[in-house]
Amino acid sequence: MTSTKLTQEPWPVLSYPEWKDTYQTLHLWTQIVGKVRLVRTPWVNHSWHVVFYVTARGLTTSAIPNGPGTFQIDFDFVDHKLWIATSEGDFVHLPLRPMTVADFYREVMAKLAEVGIAVRIHTTPNEIPEVIPFDQDTTHKSYDAAQAHRFWRALVQVDRVFKLFRTGFLGKCSPVQFFWGSFDLAVTRFSGRPAPPPKGATPNVASWVMAEAYSHEVSSCGFWPGNGGYGRAAFYVYAYPEPPSYGETRLRTADAFYDQGLGQFILPYDAVRGARDPDALLLGFLQETYAAAAALSRWDRQALERSDSGPRT
């Protein structure tokens, strides 16, 4: 039996003002779990070893090395539980409910110890300007199960469309993945050419991490569930390094625009949600913003792209 009535909306309402408190708490909870994966997983370029993936019930770390075996941690936004499973057959959980970040941290560490996993993480949150160590944070403690469920339902749709968009590229491309540091779902295409180190600073992230993340030229798209500087749920696209006149690109996608402050193209989630064909609107936005970046930066598009969406069985 589930603790939340399942929404039947393919693209659910996602009001940032309504779910902001739950988002802020959940962001910190995901960082605790993400850092467990971080300290136990071999490094992969651009920090792809730390990410989560969307599942049929929530978000997963996927398998994490543990000596000769593995373990996995899943956020279940249907029954609202955090599951920890090991390849040795151990299976424990804790309920997702209103609780402080400090309590969540202690409960996660206790459950890991219960299945024989000893792990220590750095307790300072990342990519957040003003932070409280996890084990001391009694400020963030909200969890609205219905709002968390809507957030995950939105991720299901975005993940599905992003994966379809990803099939049109033959070059190096990231998986569709959820970054717990910035709390967004993203997929990134690479031209294959190196890029200069970024000049900006990311709060509570070492500069070498960001330099490695942007070591090569990219066109990246993603989804913010309300955070990210826009203040509402939205899709974004940017190019790094940004080619001259990229922001002046005229888009065919209704409601999409270039935000000068963010340096990114934005398409509000509500515009996609309310469209007659949400998939077509979102795919069109992703394609035309990528095409502009690739053309202006003179990517070898003939070598990097394919004309169809891949093999069929």
N, C-alpha and C positions, 0 to 999 in steps of 0.2 A: 504494500500500500504506500502511495506517495504522500508526502506532506504538503504538496502544493498542487492545486488544480492545474493541469497542463493546458497552456494556451493553445488554441487552434490556429492562431495567426501565423502564417509562414514568415512574415516580416512584422514582428510585434512592435507595439509602442515602446519606445525607449527614451523616457524623459530624464535628462540629466539632473535637473533640479529635484526630481522625485527620488532618484536612486543614488544621489551624490554621496550620502553618508555611508550607504552600503558599499558603494564603489571604493571609497577611501579605505574602509576596513578590509575589503576583499583584496584590494591592491597590495596591502601589506601582508595579508595572509599568503597570497601567491608568491610574494618575495621570499618568505620564510621557506616555503616548499621549493621554490626555484633555487635558492642558495644550497639546499641539500643536494639537488642535482648538480649544481655548479662544482661543489667541492669533491664530488665522487665521479665525475665524468671526464674522460680525456678531452683536451681542448680541440675544438673544431673551428676552422676559419670563421671570422666575423661573429664569434660567440654563438654559433648555431648549436652548440652542445648544451646550452642552458635553457632552451625554449620549451614551451608546452605545445601540445597539439589538441585540436578540437575532436571530441569523441561524440558518440551517440547519447551520452549522458552528461558531458561536461568538458573538463580539460584534463589532460594526462601529461606526466613527465615522460612517458614511455619507459622502457627498461633502463635502469641505472646499474652499472657494475657494482658488485658486492662480493669481493673475493672470487671464488669459483662460480658464484651465482649472480642473480640480479634481484632488484626489487623495483617496485613501481608505486607512485603515489597519484591518486586520481581525485579530482574534485567532481563530485556527483551533484549536479544542480537539478536533478529530478527527485531523488530521495533526500537530498541535502545532507550528504555525509562526505567525509574525507576518508578514502580507502587506502590502505597500505598493504600491498601483497608482495610476497617473496617467491622466488623460484623453488624454494624448499617447501612451499605449501602453506606458509603462515599467512593469515588474513585477518587484519584488525581494522577498526574504523573508529572515528569520532564524529559526533553529530555537528553539522554546521548550524549554528544558532547564534543569537546575539551574545558575544563575549569579547573581552578586551584582546588586543593583539598580544599582550603579555601572557594571558591565559592560553590563547591559541598556541603560542610558541611553546609553552611548557607542556601542553597536551600532546603536540606533535612530537616533541623530543621524547616524551614518556612512551608514546606508542611505538616509536622507532626502537627504543630500548627494549620494549616488550617482545619484539621479534628479532632481537639480537643485533640491531644496527646501531653502532656507536658513531656519532657524527657531531662535529662542531662547526658552526657557521659564524661568519662575521655578522654581528647583530645590527649594524647600521644599514638602514634602507638605502637603495640606490635610485638615482634619477629623480629625487624629490629634494627640493631646496632646504626646507626646514624639517629636520627629522628627530625622532625619538627612537632610541634603541628598542628593538622588538621586546626584549625582556623587561622594559620599563614603561612600555606604552599602555597606559590605562585610559587614554583619551579616545582612541578609535575602537568602537565596540558595537557598531550597528550591523545587523544582517536581516534584511527583509527578503524572505525566501522567494516571494513572488517576483520581486525586482531582479534577484539573481537569476531566476529561471528565465525571465525575459531577455536578460543580457546574453545568456547562453544560447537561447533560441535565435537571437540575432547573429551570433557567431556561427551557428550552423549554416545559415543562409550565406553569409559572407564567405565562409570557408569554401562552400560549394562553388560559388561563382569565381572566386580567386583561383581555385584549382583548374577551372575551365580556362580562364585567361592564361594561366601558366603553360598550358599545352601548346600554345602558339610559338614558343620560343625554344630554339635548339641550343643556344649557348648556355653558359653557366647561369643557373637560376636557383635561388633559395627554395626550400620547401615553403608551403604556406604554414606560418608558425606564429605562435603567440608569445610576445616578449613581455615577461612579467615586470621588467624594469620600467618600461614606458607604458605598459598595460594596453597593448594594441596588437591586432592581428595584421600581419604584413607578408608580402612576397616581393622579392627584389631580383631584377634582371641586371646582368653585368655585360659590359661591352668587351671585356678582356684586357682593357688598357689600364695601367696604374693611374692613381689619382693623388694629388697633393694632400698632406695631412689637413684635417679640418682645423680652422682657427678658433672656433668657439669652444666653450667649456660646458660639460654636462654635469649637473650637480651630483656630487658623491660618486663619480665614476673617474677612474684613472685616465689621464689623457692618452696613454698608450693603448688602452682598450678601444677608445673611439678612433684613434689613428688606424688601428688594425681593422676595425669594422668598416672604415671608409678608405681602405687601401687601394680600391679599384673603382673605376667609373661605374655609376649605377643609375638605373631608373627604378624607383621604388614606389609601391603603392601600399596603402594600409587602411585600417579602420579604427577610429577612436570611438569608444562607447560614451563619449561626452567630454573626456579630458583632451589634452593635447593642445590647449590654447585657443580652441575655437568656441568652447563652452556648450556645444551641442554634439550629439552623435553625428559623425561625419566620416566620409571617405577622403583620403588625401593622396596626392601624388607629388613627388619631387624628383629632381635630377641632381646628382652630385658628381662632379662640380656642375653647377647650373650654367648652361650655355647662354651667351648673350641673346637677349630678346625672348627668352623662353616664356617669361611671364606675360608677354604680349600676344601669345598664341590665341587665336580666335577659336573658341570651342563651339561645336554643334550641340553639345549636351546641355539641355535646359537646366537652369539653376546652378550650373557649375561656374566657378570663377577662380581667379588667382588672388590669393591673399598676400598683399605686400608685406605685412608684418610677419607672417609665418614663412613666407618664401615658398609657398606650396599651392597647388591647385586643390580646391575644396569642392566636394559635392555633398550637400546635406543628406543625412540618412533618411530624413522624412521625405525628401524628393524621390528617392528610390522606393521607399515604402509605399508612397502614394501613386507611383507610376502604373500605367496599364500593364506594362511588361517590365518589372523591376530588373530582371536579369539582363535584358537588352540595353536598358538605360545605363546600368553599371558597367557592363562590358564595353559599351561605346565610349564611356568616359575614360576607362582604363586604357583602351586602345589608342584613342586620339591623343591623350597626354603622353603616353609612351612614344608614339610615332613622332610627335613634335620634338621630344628630347633626342631620340635616335637620329632624326634628320639634322637637327641643328648641331649635334655633336659629331655628326658624320660617322655613325656606327656602320659596320659592315653588315647591313641588314640582310643582304642576300645570303650570307653565310649563317646568320644568327636566327633567322625566322623561318617558319614553315607556313604554307598556304592553307593547310587544313588543321583540324584539331587533334590529329593523331589517329592511330589505328583503331579499328572497331572489330569486335569479335561477334 
